[in-house]
């Protein structure tokens, strides 16, 4: 009988799963780009961007990606046999 896998090891394994990364890319980056377009789109359309707007435009998809990545990994851990 093999010993049960620790929660920590399950989390490590979850970040090695292609499906976890694909979900983060599809949902996280898409939602982040939409969010950036809604929040900063008017500034870009009027060519009034500055360093702050550029940073916000880049950070929106990055933050959304990170949130969805962790959520997808957690789902994978919860569904894994313990």
Protein Blocks (a to p, Z undefined) as FASTA:
>chain_A
ZZdddfklmmmmmmmpmklmmmmmmmmmmmmmmmmmmmmmmmmmnopacfklmmmmmmmm
mmmmmmmmmmmmmmmmmmpcZZ
